[in-house]
Amino acid sequence: MTSLHEHRVRITKGTITLEGILGLPVGPCGVVVFAHGSGSGRLSPRNTFVARQLQRDGLATLLLDLLTEVEADDRRNVFDINLLADRLLLAKDWLEAEPRTQHLKIGYFGASTGAGAALQAAAREPLHIKAVVSRGGRPDLAEPYLRSVTAPTLLIVGGHDEPVIEMNQAAYDLLTCEKKLVIVPGATHLFEEPGTLEQVAEHASRWFKQYLKTA
């Protein structure tokens, strides 16, 4: 069992303070920032489950509220991909300045609308973001940015999530980076079926370890 330390952190810029949980295994080989879907945050049970698997596999994780409490009360902010991408880049800046993580390569794990924000943020900072994974994501929300993404990108979709499969296939066709589309058989949008979220975590862990590992 990997030894793990979890730390409550606050990321502040101007009047904005974001609450997060930094999970640090011993000797991590990279760090993954989680971009949650609409109405979710750092305590998301599904993303926490995936984060635990990544930590066991030697990756640091940052589970983060991308919106303040006041901002989250306005539903329009939940779908403001530009704003969410700004916050992911703020998290990237914080990780690069934080002594515990500044030596680590950074990846994004985006769920639902968070995947659109992760892909936009990766396109805007191509030298700094080294891998992206989308779970049941809406990459179509980042369509103007997709051709600019250089980070290797893994799209994971449930086999019974038909409209989202089509959105991901269209996004996959626009991506020019190293890419892969995985369809998990029998899974619906939230991967609630037995064993399906485990498959998401396994695929994500392999992807991040491949591209975040520092030589």
N, C-alpha and C positions, 0 to 999 in steps of 0.2 A: 504494500500500500504506500503510495507516494505521500510523503509528509507535506502538509498544506497549511498555510497561514492565510486567513482572510482578514482584510482590513477595511473598515468603513472609511471612505475618502470623500472629499468635497472638491469639486473642480469649479473654480471661480474666475469670472472675467467681468469686470465692471460691476454691474448690479445683478448679474446672473450667477447663481450657485446651483450646481447640479450634484445630486447625491449619487454615490456609487459604492460598489463593493469590489475590491481588488483581491483576487484569489491568486496566491503565489505558491506554487510548488517549489521544492528545492531545485535549483539549477534549471529554470525554465528555458525552453528552446525557442520561445516566441510569446507574443501576447495578443489576445483576441478581444476586440471591443464588440459588445453585443448591441445591436440596434433593434429595439423591440417594435412590435406591430402596434396598431392603433389601440389605444386604451390600456396599454400594458406598460411595465416599467422594470426596474431592477429586480423586483421580487417575482417576476414571471416564472411560474413553476416549470414550464417547458424549457425556457432558456436556462434556468438554473440547472435542470437535469443535464442539458447538453454541456454546460460549463463544467459541471462536476466530472464528466467523462474527459473533457479536454484537460482538466487539471490532473486527473489520474494518468493521463498520457504525457504529462510534462509540459503543458502549455499554461501560461498565466492567462487570467481572464479579467475583464472589466465589465461588470454588469452595471448599467448606468441609466438613470432617469434622464432622457434627452430634453424633457420639459420641466420647468418649475411647476409647483402646485398651482399657481395662478394661471400659468399658460395652459396647463392641462385641462383647466375648467372650460376653456374655449375649444370646442371640438374642431374648429377650423385649423388649429395648430397641429392637431394629430395628423392631418393630411398635408401639411406644409412641408413638402420634401426639401425645399431649399433651406428652410430653418433647421430641419432635422440633420441635413448634411453639414450645415454650419456647426452644429453641436458635436457631430462626430469628428470634425476637424479640430474642434477645441479639445476633445478628448485625446486626439493624436498629439497635439502640442503638449498637453499635460504629461502624457506618457514619455515623450521625448525629453522632458525636463526633469522627470521624477527619477531620482537616483536608483530606485529598485527596478526600473524598467527601461531606462534610457539606452541600454545596450541591446535591447531586443527588437527584432523585426515585428511589424504590426500588421494584423489582419482584421477584417470586419466580418462579423456574422450577422446577417440581417434576416428578420422574419417579417412576413407580410409587407406592410408599407415600409418597414425599416430596411428592407432589401433595396428598395428604390433609393433611399437616402444613402445607404452604404455604397452603392454603385456610383451615385453622383459624387460622393466625397472621394472615392477612389480615383475617379476621372479627374477631379480637380487637383489632387496631390499625387500624381503618378509615381513620383520618386520615393514616396514615403510609405505607401500601402502596398504590401507584397502579396496579399491573397484575399479573396472575398468568397464567402459561402452564403447562399440564399436558401432559406427554408420556407417553402410555401409562399414564396415572395412575389412581389409586384415589381419586377424589374422594368416593366413598361412605364412606370412612373418616372424613370430616369432615361427615357428613350433618347432625348437630345444628347445625352452624355455617353451612350453605350459604345459608340465607335471610338471614344477617347479612353476607355478603360484599358489599362495595360496589365493590371494585376490578374494573375490566373484566377478564373472565376468558376465556381461550382454551383450549379442550380439544382436544387433538390425539390421535387414535387410529388405529392401523393397521387397514386394511380387512379383514385376516384375523384380527383379535384379537377374535373374537365376544363372549366373556363381558365383556371390558372395554368394548366398544362399548355394551353394554346398561347397564353401570354408569355410564358417562359420559352416556348419554342420560337416565338417571334423575336424575343430579346436575344436568344441564343444565336439566331441567324445574323443579328446586327453586331454582336460582339466580334472583335477582331483579335482579341487576346487569346492566350491558351485557355481552353474552356471545356466544360463537361456538363451534360444534362443527365441527371439520375432520376428515374421515376420509381418510387417505392410502391411495390404492388400492394393493393388492398388498403392503402392509406387515404384518408380524407384530409381536408385542409389543415386541421390541427394535429394530425398524426396521433390521434387518441387510441387507435387500435393497438392491441397488444404487440409489442416488439417493433413497432414502426418507428417510434422516436429513438429507440436504441440504434436502429439502422441509420437514422439521420446523424446521430452522434458519432458513429463509427466512420461514416463517409467524411464528415466534417473534420474529424481528428486526423485522418489520413491525409486529407488535402492540406490542412494547416501545417502538419509536421513536414510534409514534403517541401513546402514553399517558404516556411518561416525559419526553418532550421539554419542557424548561423554556422558557416564552415569553421 
